[in-house]
Amino acid sequence: MNPILVVALVCASTVQTPDCSRETALDVIIGPAHTLQECLIQGPVLAASAGHGGDANTYVKTRCEQRKER
């Protein structure tokens, strides 16, 4: 299991970057990553693959989170 989760937050351009979170995002896209570098690259790729690319009214903020152990 990959230890890192890519969390791509698609936020409205009216939301300040520090305020863009899972709660304020228009969409939250989650995927796996093996390294932090991979995570940072994958965030925008995941968002674009989900159809969130090129919209001037939104932006993507990428977060890298540790997967929680169950």
Predicted model as a PDB file, atoms N, CA, C, CB and O in Angstrom, pLDDT in the B-factor column:
MODEL        1                                                                  
ATOM      1  N   MET A   1       0.845  -1.171   0.000  1.00 66.00           N  
ATOM      2  CA  MET A   1       0.000   0.000   0.000  1.00 66.00           C  
ATOM      3  C   MET A   1       0.894   1.239   0.000  1.00 66.00           C  
ATOM      4  CB  MET A   1      -0.963  -0.005   1.220  1.00 66.00           C  
ATOM      5  O   MET A   1       1.894   1.299   0.716  1.00 66.00           O  
ATOM      6  N   ASN A   2       0.517   2.224  -0.814  1.00 72.00           N  
ATOM      7  CA  ASN A   2       1.289   3.454  -0.883  1.00 72.00           C  
ATOM      8  C   ASN A   2       1.093   4.269   0.387  1.00 72.00           C  
ATOM      9  CB  ASN A   2       0.891   4.277  -2.116  1.00 72.00           C  
ATOM     10  O   ASN A   2      -0.039   4.438   0.842  1.00 72.00           O  
ATOM     11  N   PRO A   3       2.179   4.777   0.966  1.00 87.00           N  
ATOM     12  CA  PRO A   3       2.065   5.505   2.223  1.00 87.00           C  
ATOM     13  C   PRO A   3       1.587   6.945   2.068  1.00 87.00           C  
ATOM     14  CB  PRO A   3       3.379   5.501   2.913  1.00 87.00           C  
ATOM     15  O   PRO A   3       1.243   7.587   3.060  1.00 87.00           O  
ATOM     16  N   ILE A   4       1.559   7.466   0.833  1.00 93.00           N  
ATOM     17  CA  ILE A   4       1.221   8.871   0.620  1.00 93.00           C  
ATOM     18  C   ILE A   4      -0.030   8.975  -0.234  1.00 93.00           C  
ATOM     19  CB  ILE A   4       2.394   9.627  -0.043  1.00 93.00           C  
ATOM     20  O   ILE A   4      -0.196   8.236  -1.204  1.00 93.00           O  
ATOM     21  N   LEU A   5      -0.909   9.898   0.134  1.00 94.00           N  
ATOM     22  CA  LEU A   5      -2.089  10.189  -0.664  1.00 94.00           C  
ATOM     23  C   LEU A   5      -1.929  11.543  -1.327  1.00 94.00           C  
ATOM     24  CB  LEU A   5      -3.363  10.153   0.200  1.00 94.00           C  
ATOM     25  O   LEU A   5      -1.520  12.514  -0.689  1.00 94.00           O  
ATOM     26  N   VAL A   6      -2.250  11.603  -2.604  1.00 95.00           N  
ATOM     27  CA  VAL A   6      -2.316  12.862  -3.336  1.00 95.00           C  
ATOM     28  C   VAL A   6      -3.731  13.385  -3.136  1.00 95.00           C  
ATOM     29  CB  VAL A   6      -1.959  12.682  -4.878  1.00 95.00           C  
ATOM     30  O   VAL A   6      -4.702  12.678  -3.405  1.00 95.00           O  
ATOM     31  N   VAL A   7      -3.849  14.605  -2.670  1.00 95.00           N  
ATOM     32  CA  VAL A   7      -5.154  15.228  -2.508  1.00 95.00           C  
ATOM     33  C   VAL A   7      -5.160  16.493  -3.356  1.00 95.00           C  
ATOM     34  CB  VAL A   7      -5.464  15.544  -0.997  1.00 95.00           C  
ATOM     35  O   VAL A   7      -4.506  17.483  -3.027  1.00 95.00           O  
ATOM     36  N   ALA A   8      -5.910  16.443  -4.453  1.00 94.00           N  
ATOM     37  CA  ALA A   8      -6.032  17.602  -5.334  1.00 94.00           C  
ATOM     38  C   ALA A   8      -7.315  18.324  -4.973  1.00 94.00           C  
ATOM     39  CB  ALA A   8      -6.023  17.185  -6.844  1.00 94.00           C  
ATOM     40  O   ALA A   8      -8.412  17.784  -5.122  1.00 94.00           O  
ATOM     41  N   LEU A   9      -7.168  19.539  -4.502  1.00 94.00           N  
ATOM     42  CA  LEU A   9      -8.317  20.357  -4.114  1.00 94.00           C  
ATOM     43  C   LEU A   9      -8.600  21.352  -5.236  1.00 94.00           C  
ATOM     44  CB  LEU A   9      -8.058  21.100  -2.756  1.00 94.00           C  
ATOM     45  O   LEU A   9      -7.739  22.163  -5.579  1.00 94.00           O  
ATOM     46  N   VAL A  10      -9.778  21.293  -5.798  1.00 94.00           N  
ATOM     47  CA  VAL A  10     -10.178  22.234  -6.842  1.00 94.00           C  
ATOM     48  C   VAL A  10     -10.999  23.312  -6.166  1.00 94.00           C  
ATOM     49  CB  VAL A  10     -10.987  21.528  -7.999  1.00 94.00           C  
ATOM     50  O   VAL A  10     -12.115  23.069  -5.706  1.00 94.00           O  
ATOM     51  N   CYS A  11     -10.431  24.508  -6.112  1.00 94.00           N  
ATOM     52  CA  CYS A  11     -11.081  25.610  -5.393  1.00 94.00           C  
ATOM     53  C   CYS A  11     -11.444  26.739  -6.345  1.00 94.00           C  
ATOM     54  CB  CYS A  11     -10.171  26.138  -4.275  1.00 94.00           C  
ATOM     55  O   CYS A  11     -10.808  26.934  -7.381  1.00 94.00           O  
ATOM     56  N   ALA A  12     -12.477  27.472  -5.969  1.00 95.00           N  
ATOM     57  CA  ALA A  12     -12.889  28.647  -6.737  1.00 95.00           C  
ATOM     58  C   ALA A  12     -11.802  29.709  -6.641  1.00 95.00           C  
ATOM     59  CB  ALA A  12     -14.252  29.205  -6.225  1.00 95.00           C  
ATOM     60  O   ALA A  12     -11.135  29.839  -5.615  1.00 95.00           O  
ATOM     61  N   SER A  13     -11.632  30.456  -7.710  1.00 94.00           N  
ATOM     62  CA  SER A  13     -10.593  31.492  -7.725  1.00 94.00           C  
ATOM     63  C   SER A  13     -10.856  32.583  -6.693  1.00 94.00           C  
ATOM     64  CB  SER A  13     -10.491  32.112  -9.111  1.00 94.00           C  
ATOM     65  O   SER A  13      -9.954  33.354  -6.368  1.00 94.00           O  
ATOM     66  N   THR A  14     -12.058  32.657  -6.185  1.00 96.00           N  
ATOM     67  CA  THR A  14     -12.391  33.645  -5.156  1.00 96.00           C  
ATOM     68  C   THR A  14     -11.941  33.209  -3.760  1.00 96.00           C  
ATOM     69  CB  THR A  14     -13.888  33.902  -5.152  1.00 96.00           C  
ATOM     70  O   THR A  14     -11.965  34.010  -2.826  1.00 96.00           O  
ATOM     71  N   VAL A  15     -11.529  31.940  -3.610  1.00 96.00           N  
ATOM     72  CA  VAL A  15     -11.052  31.424  -2.325  1.00 96.00           C  
ATOM     73  C   VAL A  15      -9.540  31.631  -2.246  1.00 96.00           C  
ATOM     74  CB  VAL A  15     -11.419  29.908  -2.149  1.00 96.00           C  
ATOM     75  O   VAL A  15      -8.806  31.198  -3.134  1.00 96.00           O  
ATOM     76  N   GLN A  16      -9.080  32.285  -1.195  1.00 97.00           N  
ATOM     77  CA  GLN A  16      -7.649  32.503  -1.002  1.00 97.00           C  
ATOM     78  C   GLN A  16      -6.953  31.156  -0.814  1.00 97.00           C  
ATOM     79  CB  GLN A  16      -7.387  33.434   0.217  1.00 97.00           C  
ATOM     80  O   GLN A  16      -7.528  30.241  -0.224  1.00 97.00           O  
ATOM     81  N   THR A  17      -5.730  31.028  -1.305  1.00 95.00           N  
ATOM     82  CA  THR A  17      -5.001  29.769  -1.245  1.00 95.00           C  
ATOM     83  C   THR A  17      -4.927  29.185   0.168  1.00 95.00           C  
ATOM     84  CB  THR A  17      -3.610  29.968  -1.781  1.00 95.00           C  
ATOM     85  O   THR A  17      -5.159  27.986   0.318  1.00 95.00           O  
ATOM     86  N   PRO A  18      -4.617  29.962   1.215  1.00 96.00           N  
ATOM     87  CA  PRO A  18      -4.573  29.364   2.560  1.00 96.00           C  
ATOM     88  C   PRO A  18      -5.932  28.824   3.020  1.00 96.00           C  
ATOM     89  CB  PRO A  18      -4.076  30.394   3.563  1.00 96.00           C  
ATOM     90  O   PRO A  18      -5.992  27.949   3.884  1.00 96.00           O  
ATOM     91  N   ASP A  19      -7.019  29.342   2.446  1.00 97.00           N  
ATOM     92  CA  ASP A  19      -8.361  28.925   2.845  1.00 97.00           C  
ATOM     93  C   ASP A  19      -8.892  27.748   2.023  1.00 97.00           C  
ATOM     94  CB  ASP A  19      -9.310  30.091   2.725  1.00 97.00           C  
ATOM     95  O   ASP A  19      -9.962  27.216   2.319  1.00 97.00           O  
ATOM     96  N   CYS A  20      -8.154  27.346   1.002  1.00 97.00           N  
ATOM     97  CA  CYS A  20      -8.558  26.210   0.166  1.00 97.00           C  
ATOM     98  C   CYS A  20      -8.295  24.929   0.952  1.00 97.00           C  
ATOM     99  CB  CYS A  20      -7.785  26.201  -1.208  1.00 97.00           C  
ATOM    100  O   CYS A  20      -7.147  24.600   1.251  1.00 97.00           O  
ATOM    101  N   SER A  21      -9.367  24.207   1.283  1.00 97.00           N  
ATOM    102  CA  SER A  21      -9.262  22.992   2.089  1.00 97.00           C  
ATOM    103  C   SER A  21     -10.282  21.976   1.585  1.00 97.00           C  
ATOM    104  CB  SER A  21      -9.484  23.300   3.603  1.00 97.00           C  
ATOM    105  O   SER A  21     -11.036  22.260   0.655  1.00 97.00           O  
ATOM    106  N   ARG A  22     -10.305  20.812   2.189  1.00 95.00           N  
ATOM    107  CA  ARG A  22     -11.303  19.803   1.817  1.00 95.00           C  
ATOM    108  C   ARG A  22     -12.715  20.354   2.021  1.00 95.00           C  
ATOM    109  CB  ARG A  22     -11.107  18.508   2.646  1.00 95.00           C  
ATOM    110  O   ARG A  22     -13.634  19.998   1.282  1.00 95.00           O  
ATOM    111  N   GLU A  23     -12.886  21.208   3.008  1.00 97.00           N  
ATOM    112  CA  GLU A  23     -14.206  21.756   3.316  1.00 97.00           C  
ATOM    113  C   GLU A  23     -14.635  22.830   2.329  1.00 97.00           C  
ATOM    114  CB  GLU A  23     -14.217  22.321   4.714  1.00 97.00           C  
ATOM    115  O   GLU A  23     -15.827  22.956   2.049  1.00 97.00           O  
ATOM    116  N   THR A  24     -13.704  23.605   1.796  1.00 97.00           N  
ATOM    117  CA  THR A  24     -14.064  24.720   0.914  1.00 97.00           C  
ATOM    118  C   THR A  24     -13.900  24.395  -0.568  1.00 97.00           C  
ATOM    119  CB  THR A  24     -13.227  25.925   1.252  1.00 97.00           C  
ATOM    120  O   THR A  24     -14.310  25.182  -1.421  1.00 97.00           O  
ATOM    121  N   ALA A  25     -13.312  23.261  -0.882  1.00 96.00           N  
ATOM    122  CA  ALA A  25     -13.058  22.899  -2.288  1.00 96.00           C  
ATOM    123  C   ALA A  25     -14.353  22.562  -3.015  1.00 96.00           C  
ATOM    124  CB  ALA A  25     -12.091  21.708  -2.371  1.00 96.00           C  
ATOM    125  O   ALA A  25     -15.304  22.055  -2.420  1.00 96.00           O  
ATOM    126  N   LEU A  26     -14.372  22.852  -4.308  1.00 94.00           N  
ATOM    127  CA  LEU A  26     -15.493  22.477  -5.166  1.00 94.00           C  
ATOM    128  C   LEU A  26     -15.446  20.982  -5.471  1.00 94.00           C  
ATOM    129  CB  LEU A  26     -15.474  23.295  -6.476  1.00 94.00           C  
ATOM    130  O   LEU A  26     -16.479  20.339  -5.656  1.00 94.00           O  
ATOM    131  N   ASP A  27     -14.235  20.445  -5.519  1.00 93.00           N  
ATOM    132  CA  ASP A  27     -14.041  19.016  -5.769  1.00 93.00           C  
ATOM    133  C   ASP A  27     -12.767  18.580  -5.060  1.00 93.00           C  
ATOM    134  CB  ASP A  27     -13.964  18.707  -7.306  1.00 93.00           C  
ATOM    135  O   ASP A  27     -11.809  19.346  -4.952  1.00 93.00           O  
ATOM    136  N   VAL A  28     -12.768  17.349  -4.580  1.00 95.00           N  
ATOM    137  CA  VAL A  28     -11.600  16.763  -3.924  1.00 95.00           C  
ATOM    138  C   VAL A  28     -11.302  15.454  -4.639  1.00 95.00           C  
ATOM    139  CB  VAL A  28     -11.842  16.536  -2.375  1.00 95.00           C  
ATOM    140  O   VAL A  28     -12.154  14.568  -4.708  1.00 95.00           O  
ATOM    141  N   ILE A  29     -10.087  15.335  -5.173  1.00 94.00           N  
ATOM    142  CA  ILE A  29      -9.690  14.145  -5.917  1.00 94.00           C  
ATOM    143  C   ILE A  29      -8.505  13.527  -5.183  1.00 94.00           C  
ATOM    144  CB  ILE A  29      -9.327  14.488  -7.416  1.00 94.00           C  
ATOM    145  O   ILE A  29      -7.529  14.211  -4.873  1.00 94.00           O  
ATOM    146  N   ILE A  30      -8.599  12.236  -4.910  1.00 94.00           N  
ATOM    147  CA  ILE A  30      -7.574  11.559  -4.117  1.00 94.00           C  
ATOM    148  C   ILE A  30      -6.989  10.406  -4.914  1.00 94.00           C  
ATOM    149  CB  ILE A  30      -8.155  11.051  -2.778  1.00 94.00           C  
ATOM    150  O   ILE A  30      -7.701   9.672  -5.598  1.00 94.00           O  
ATOM    151  N   GLY A  31      -5.677  10.266  -4.809  1.00 93.00           N  
ATOM    152  CA  GLY A  31      -4.996   9.164  -5.481  1.00 93.00           C  
ATOM    153  C   GLY A  31      -3.740   8.778  -4.722  1.00 93.00           C  
ATOM    154  O   GLY A  31      -3.351   9.470  -3.782  1.00 93.00           O  
ATOM    155  N   PRO A  32      -3.100   7.681  -5.114  1.00 93.00           N  
ATOM    156  CA  PRO A  32      -1.896   7.212  -4.420  1.00 93.00           C  
ATOM    157  C   PRO A  32      -0.622   7.833  -4.983  1.00 93.00           C  
ATOM    158  CB  PRO A  32      -1.804   5.700  -4.506  1.00 93.00           C  
ATOM    159  O   PRO A  32      -0.584   8.265  -6.135  1.00 93.00           O  
ATOM    160  N   ALA A  33       0.408   7.869  -4.162  1.00 93.00           N  
ATOM    161  CA  ALA A  33       1.745   8.290  -4.592  1.00 93.00           C  
ATOM    162  C   ALA A  33       2.775   7.513  -3.779  1.00 93.00           C  
ATOM    163  CB  ALA A  33       1.943   9.840  -4.418  1.00 93.00           C  
ATOM    164  O   ALA A  33       2.518   7.113  -2.644  1.00 93.00           O  
ATOM    165  N   HIS A  34       3.934   7.308  -4.374  1.00 91.00           N  
ATOM    166  CA  HIS A  34       5.015   6.597  -3.681  1.00 91.00           C  
ATOM    167  C   HIS A  34       5.972   7.555  -2.983  1.00 91.00           C  
ATOM    168  CB  HIS A  34       5.789   5.728  -4.666  1.00 91.00           C  
ATOM    169  O   HIS A  34       6.556   7.217  -1.954  1.00 91.00           O  
ATOM    170  N   THR A  35       6.133   8.766  -3.550  1.00 92.00           N  
ATOM    171  CA  THR A  35       7.060   9.745  -2.988  1.00 92.00           C  
ATOM    172  C   THR A  35       6.393  11.117  -2.947  1.00 92.00           C  
ATOM    173  CB  THR A  35       8.373   9.801  -3.813  1.00 92.00           C  
ATOM    174  O   THR A  35       5.361  11.331  -3.583  1.00 92.00           O  
ATOM    175  N   LEU A  36       6.983  12.039  -2.198  1.00 91.00           N  
ATOM    176  CA  LEU A  36       6.445  13.398  -2.157  1.00 91.00           C  
ATOM    177  C   LEU A  36       6.551  14.085  -3.513  1.00 91.00           C  
ATOM    178  CB  LEU A  36       7.172  14.222  -1.100  1.00 91.00           C  
ATOM    179  O   LEU A  36       5.655  14.833  -3.903  1.00 91.00           O  
ATOM    180  N   GLN A  37       7.641  13.834  -4.233  1.00 93.00           N  
ATOM    181  CA  GLN A  37       7.807  14.430  -5.559  1.00 93.00           C  
ATOM    182  C   GLN A  37       6.704  13.951  -6.499  1.00 93.00           C  
ATOM    183  CB  GLN A  37       9.194  14.083  -6.140  1.00 93.00           C  
ATOM    184  O   GLN A  37       6.121  14.744  -7.239  1.00 93.00           O  
ATOM    185  N   GLU A  38       6.424  12.651  -6.464  1.00 93.00           N  
ATOM    186  CA  GLU A  38       5.355  12.100  -7.291  1.00 93.00           C  
ATOM    187  C   GLU A  38       4.015  12.718  -6.900  1.00 93.00           C  
ATOM    188  CB  GLU A  38       5.300  10.563  -7.156  1.00 93.00           C  
ATOM    189  O   GLU A  38       3.191  13.017  -7.764  1.00 93.00           O  
ATOM    190  N   CYS A  39       3.801  12.906  -5.624  1.00 93.00           N  
ATOM    191  CA  CYS A  39       2.561  13.501  -5.136  1.00 93.00           C  
ATOM    192  C   CYS A  39       2.359  14.893  -5.719  1.00 93.00           C  
ATOM    193  CB  CYS A  39       2.564  13.564  -3.608  1.00 93.00           C  
ATOM    194  O   CYS A  39       1.276  15.209  -6.211  1.00 93.00           O  
ATOM    195  N   LEU A  40       3.385  15.717  -5.666  1.00 90.00           N  
ATOM    196  CA  LEU A  40       3.268  17.095  -6.142  1.00 90.00           C  
ATOM    197  C   LEU A  40       2.993  17.159  -7.642  1.00 90.00           C  
ATOM    198  CB  LEU A  40       4.537  17.869  -5.817  1.00 90.00           C  
ATOM    199  O   LEU A  40       2.306  18.066  -8.112  1.00 90.00           O  
ATOM    200  N   ILE A  41       3.519  16.215  -8.376  1.00 91.00           N  
ATOM    201  CA  ILE A  41       3.287  16.171  -9.826  1.00 91.00           C  
ATOM    202  C   ILE A  41       1.888  15.631 -10.124  1.00 91.00           C  
ATOM    203  CB  ILE A  41       4.359  15.297 -10.526  1.00 91.00           C  
ATOM    204  O   ILE A  41       1.214  16.115 -11.033  1.00 91.00           O  
ATOM    205  N   GLN A  42       1.458  14.640  -9.366  1.00 92.00           N  
ATOM    206  CA  GLN A  42       0.194  13.963  -9.639  1.00 92.00           C  
ATOM    207  C   GLN A  42      -1.042  14.807  -9.343  1.00 92.00           C  
ATOM    208  CB  GLN A  42       0.128  12.708  -8.845  1.00 92.00           C  
ATOM    209  O   GLN A  42      -2.081  14.596  -9.969  1.00 92.00           O  
ATOM    210  N   GLY A  43      -0.966  15.746  -8.421  1.00 89.00           N  
ATOM    211  CA  GLY A  43      -2.136  16.557  -8.065  1.00 89.00           C  
ATOM    212  C   GLY A  43      -2.776  17.235  -9.261  1.00 89.00           C  
ATOM    213  O   GLY A  43      -3.957  17.009  -9.528  1.00 89.00           O  
ATOM    214  N   PRO A  44      -2.037  18.060  -9.989  1.00 89.00           N  
ATOM    215  CA  PRO A  44      -2.620  18.706 -11.171  1.00 89.00           C  
ATOM    216  C   PRO A  44      -3.027  17.712 -12.257  1.00 89.00           C  
ATOM    217  CB  PRO A  44      -1.639  19.700 -11.746  1.00 89.00           C  
ATOM    218  O   PRO A  44      -3.997  17.944 -12.978  1.00 89.00           O  
ATOM    219  N   VAL A  45      -2.293  16.612 -12.377  1.00 90.00           N  
ATOM    220  CA  VAL A  45      -2.631  15.594 -13.377  1.00 90.00           C  
ATOM    221  C   VAL A  45      -3.980  14.955 -13.039  1.00 90.00           C  
ATOM    222  CB  VAL A  45      -1.522  14.509 -13.455  1.00 90.00           C  
ATOM    223  O   VAL A  45      -4.820  14.776 -13.921  1.00 90.00           O  
ATOM    224  N   LEU A  46      -4.188  14.614 -11.770  1.00 89.00           N  
ATOM    225  CA  LEU A  46      -5.468  14.044 -11.346  1.00 89.00           C  
ATOM    226  C   LEU A  46      -6.618  15.011 -11.615  1.00 89.00           C  
ATOM    227  CB  LEU A  46      -5.423  13.682  -9.857  1.00 89.00           C  
ATOM    228  O   LEU A  46      -7.672  14.607 -12.107  1.00 89.00           O  
ATOM    229  N   ALA A  47      -6.417  16.268 -11.298  1.00 88.00           N  
ATOM    230  CA  ALA A  47      -7.469  17.265 -11.501  1.00 88.00           C  
ATOM    231  C   ALA A  47      -7.776  17.428 -12.986  1.00 88.00           C  
ATOM    232  CB  ALA A  47      -7.056  18.616 -10.893  1.00 88.00           C  
ATOM    233  O   ALA A  47      -8.942  17.507 -13.373  1.00 88.00           O  
ATOM    234  N   ALA A  48      -6.743  17.479 -13.814  1.00 88.00           N  
ATOM    235  CA  ALA A  48      -6.959  17.619 -15.254  1.00 88.00           C  
ATOM    236  C   ALA A  48      -7.680  16.396 -15.813  1.00 88.00           C  
ATOM    237  CB  ALA A  48      -5.621  17.825 -15.982  1.00 88.00           C  
ATOM    238  O   ALA A  48      -8.554  16.527 -16.670  1.00 88.00           O  
ATOM    239  N   SER A  49      -7.319  15.218 -15.336  1.00 87.00           N  
ATOM    240  CA  SER A  49      -7.966  13.989 -15.795  1.00 87.00           C  
ATOM    241  C   SER A  49      -9.445  13.949 -15.409  1.00 87.00           C  
ATOM    242  CB  SER A  49      -7.247  12.771 -15.219  1.00 87.00           C  
ATOM    243  O   SER A  49     -10.251  13.301 -16.076  1.00 87.00           O  
ATOM    244  N   ALA A  50      -9.788  14.638 -14.340  1.00 84.00           N  
ATOM    245  CA  ALA A  50     -11.181  14.686 -13.881  1.00 84.00           C  
ATOM    246  C   ALA A  50     -11.950  15.834 -14.537  1.00 84.00           C  
ATOM    247  CB  ALA A  50     -11.232  14.831 -12.354  1.00 84.00           C  
ATOM    248  O   ALA A  50     -13.102  16.093 -14.189  1.00 84.00           O  
ATOM    249  N   GLY A  51     -11.306  16.525 -15.492  1.00 82.00           N  
ATOM    250  CA  GLY A  51     -11.979  17.598 -16.214  1.00 82.00           C  
ATOM    251  C   GLY A  51     -11.834  18.971 -15.611  1.00 82.00           C  
ATOM    252  O   GLY A  51     -12.567  19.890 -15.977  1.00 82.00           O  
ATOM    253  N   HIS A  52     -10.897  19.131 -14.688  1.00 81.00           N  
ATOM    254  CA  HIS A  52     -10.687  20.433 -14.048  1.00 81.00           C  
ATOM    255  C   HIS A  52      -9.410  21.079 -14.570  1.00 81.00           C  
ATOM    256  CB  HIS A  52     -10.621  20.284 -12.513  1.00 81.00           C  
ATOM    257  O   HIS A  52      -8.445  21.256 -13.826  1.00 81.00           O  
ATOM    258  N   GLY A  53      -9.409  21.423 -15.821  1.00 74.00           N  
ATOM    259  CA  GLY A  53      -8.220  22.063 -16.388  1.00 74.00           C  
ATOM    260  C   GLY A  53      -8.614  23.247 -17.256  1.00 74.00           C  
ATOM    261  O   GLY A  53      -9.597  23.183 -17.995  1.00 74.00           O  
ATOM    262  N   GLY A  54      -7.869  24.297 -17.169  1.00 74.00           N  
ATOM    263  CA  GLY A  54      -8.090  25.440 -18.044  1.00 74.00           C  
ATOM    264  C   GLY A  54      -9.253  26.348 -17.680  1.00 74.00           C  
ATOM    265  O   GLY A  54      -9.591  27.248 -18.449  1.00 74.00           O  
ATOM    266  N   ASP A  55      -9.862  26.136 -16.545  1.00 81.00           N  
ATOM    267  CA  ASP A  55     -10.963  26.996 -16.124  1.00 81.00           C  
ATOM    268  C   ASP A  55     -10.395  28.173 -15.337  1.00 81.00           C  
ATOM    269  CB  ASP A  55     -12.001  26.203 -15.271  1.00 81.00           C  
ATOM    270  O   ASP A  55      -9.742  27.981 -14.312  1.00 81.00           O  
ATOM    271  N   ALA A  56     -10.640  29.371 -15.809  1.00 86.00           N  
ATOM    272  CA  ALA A  56     -10.100  30.565 -15.154  1.00 86.00           C  
ATOM    273  C   ALA A  56     -10.761  30.836 -13.804  1.00 86.00           C  
ATOM    274  CB  ALA A  56     -10.271  31.774 -16.056  1.00 86.00           C  
ATOM    275  O   ALA A  56     -10.260  31.643 -13.020  1.00 86.00           O  
ATOM    276  N   ASN A  57     -11.879  30.169 -13.530  1.00 93.00           N  
ATOM    277  CA  ASN A  57     -12.612  30.413 -12.290  1.00 93.00           C  
ATOM    278  C   ASN A  57     -12.204  29.478 -11.159  1.00 93.00           C  
ATOM    279  CB  ASN A  57     -14.085  30.279 -12.538  1.00 93.00           C  
ATOM    280  O   ASN A  57     -12.730  29.580 -10.051  1.00 93.00           O  
ATOM    281  N   THR A  58     -11.264  28.559 -11.432  1.00 92.00           N  
ATOM    282  CA  THR A  58     -10.813  27.616 -10.410  1.00 92.00           C  
ATOM    283  C   THR A  58      -9.301  27.456 -10.466  1.00 92.00           C  
ATOM    284  CB  THR A  58     -11.501  26.252 -10.587  1.00 92.00           C  
ATOM    285  O   THR A  58      -8.660  27.844 -11.443  1.00 92.00           O  
ATOM    286  N   TYR A  59      -8.746  26.887  -9.422  1.00 92.00           N  
ATOM    287  CA  TYR A  59      -7.338  26.507  -9.391  1.00 92.00           C  
ATOM    288  C   TYR A  59      -7.207  25.231  -8.584  1.00 92.00           C  
ATOM    289  CB  TYR A  59      -6.453  27.641  -8.790  1.00 92.00           C  
ATOM    290  O   TYR A  59      -8.108  24.859  -7.832  1.00 92.00           O  
ATOM    291  N   VAL A  60      -6.065  24.559  -8.751  1.00 92.00           N  
ATOM    292  CA  VAL A  60      -5.820  23.295  -8.053  1.00 92.00           C  
ATOM    293  C   VAL A  60      -4.742  23.502  -6.998  1.00 92.00           C  
ATOM    294  CB  VAL A  60      -5.404  22.177  -9.050  1.00 92.00           C  
ATOM    295  O   VAL A  60      -3.673  24.044  -7.279  1.00 92.00           O  
ATOM    296  N   LYS A  61      -5.036  23.069  -5.801  1.00 94.00           N  
ATOM    297  CA  LYS A  61      -4.064  23.070  -4.708  1.00 94.00           C  
ATOM    298  C   LYS A  61      -3.781  21.609  -4.376  1.00 94.00           C  
ATOM    299  CB  LYS A  61      -4.596  23.869  -3.440  1.00 94.00           C  
ATOM    300  O   LYS A  61      -4.704  20.841  -4.103  1.00 94.00           O  
ATOM    301  N   THR A  62      -2.515  21.226  -4.397  1.00 94.00           N  
ATOM    302  CA  THR A  62      -2.140  19.844  -4.121  1.00 94.00           C  
ATOM    303  C   THR A  62      -1.645  19.702  -2.697  1.00 94.00           C  
ATOM    304  CB  THR A  62      -1.070  19.367  -5.103  1.00 94.00           C  
ATOM    305  O   THR A  62      -0.795  20.464  -2.235  1.00 94.00           O  
ATOM    306  N   ARG A  63      -2.191  18.713  -2.011  1.00 94.00           N  
ATOM    307  CA  ARG A  63      -1.723  18.366  -0.666  1.00 94.00           C  
ATOM    308  C   ARG A  63      -1.227  16.938  -0.693  1.00 94.00           C  
ATOM    309  CB  ARG A  63      -2.850  18.545   0.402  1.00 94.00           C  
ATOM    310  O   ARG A  63      -1.780  16.092  -1.396  1.00 94.00           O  
ATOM    311  N   CYS A  64      -0.197  16.673   0.061  1.00 95.00           N  
ATOM    312  CA  CYS A  64       0.332  15.311   0.193  1.00 95.00           C  
ATOM    313  C   CYS A  64       0.109  14.910   1.656  1.00 95.00           C  
ATOM    314  CB  CYS A  64       1.884  15.223  -0.222  1.00 95.00           C  
ATOM    315  O   CYS A  64       0.598  15.559   2.580  1.00 95.00           O  
ATOM    316  N   GLU A  65      -0.637  13.830   1.833  1.00 93.00           N  
ATOM    317  CA  GLU A  65      -0.988  13.403   3.186  1.00 93.00           C  
ATOM    318  C   GLU A  65      -0.511  11.982   3.426  1.00 93.00           C  
ATOM    319  CB  GLU A  65      -2.506  13.504   3.416  1.00 93.00           C  
ATOM    320  O   GLU A  65      -0.466  11.165   2.506  1.00 93.00           O  
ATOM    321  N   GLN A  66      -0.161  11.699   4.657  1.00 90.00           N  
ATOM    322  CA  GLN A  66       0.192  10.335   5.037  1.00 90.00           C  
ATOM    323  C   GLN A  66      -1.086   9.516   5.115  1.00 90.00           C  
ATOM    324  CB  GLN A  66       0.965  10.302   6.395  1.00 90.00           C  
ATOM    325  O   GLN A  66      -2.090   9.956   5.675  1.00 90.00           O  
ATOM    326  N   ARG A  67      -1.034   8.325   4.547  1.00 82.00           N  
ATOM    327  CA  ARG A  67      -2.196   7.436   4.643  1.00 82.00           C  
ATOM    328  C   ARG A  67      -2.332   7.008   6.097  1.00 82.00           C  
ATOM    329  CB  ARG A  67      -2.054   6.186   3.692  1.00 82.00           C  
ATOM    330  O   ARG A  67      -1.349   6.639   6.739  1.00 82.00           O  
ATOM    331  N   LYS A  68      -3.545   7.057   6.606  1.00 78.00           N  
ATOM    332  CA  LYS A  68      -3.801   6.657   7.994  1.00 78.00           C  
ATOM    333  C   LYS A  68      -3.822   5.140   8.089  1.00 78.00           C  
ATOM    334  CB  LYS A  68      -5.141   7.252   8.510  1.00 78.00           C  
ATOM    335  O   LYS A  68      -4.427   4.460   7.261  1.00 78.00           O  
ATOM    336  N   GLU A  69      -3.162   4.631   9.093  1.00 71.00           N  
ATOM    337  CA  GLU A  69      -3.151   3.185   9.348  1.00 71.00           C  
ATOM    338  C   GLU A  69      -4.473   2.783   9.964  1.00 71.00           C  
ATOM    339  CB  GLU A  69      -1.970   2.780  10.276  1.00 71.00           C  
ATOM    340  O   GLU A  69      -5.038   3.521  10.771  1.00 71.00           O  
ATOM    341  N   ARG A  70      -4.964   1.624   9.590  1.00 64.00           N  
ATOM    342  CA  ARG A  70      -6.240   1.145  10.160  1.00 64.00           C  
ATOM    343  C   ARG A  70      -5.971   0.043  11.136  1.00 64.00           C  
ATOM    344  CB  ARG A  70      -7.202   0.653   9.062  1.00 64.00           C  
ATOM    345  O   ARG A  70      -6.905  -0.498  11.728  1.00 64.00           O  
TER     346      ARG A  70                                                      
ENDMDL                                                                          
END                                                                             
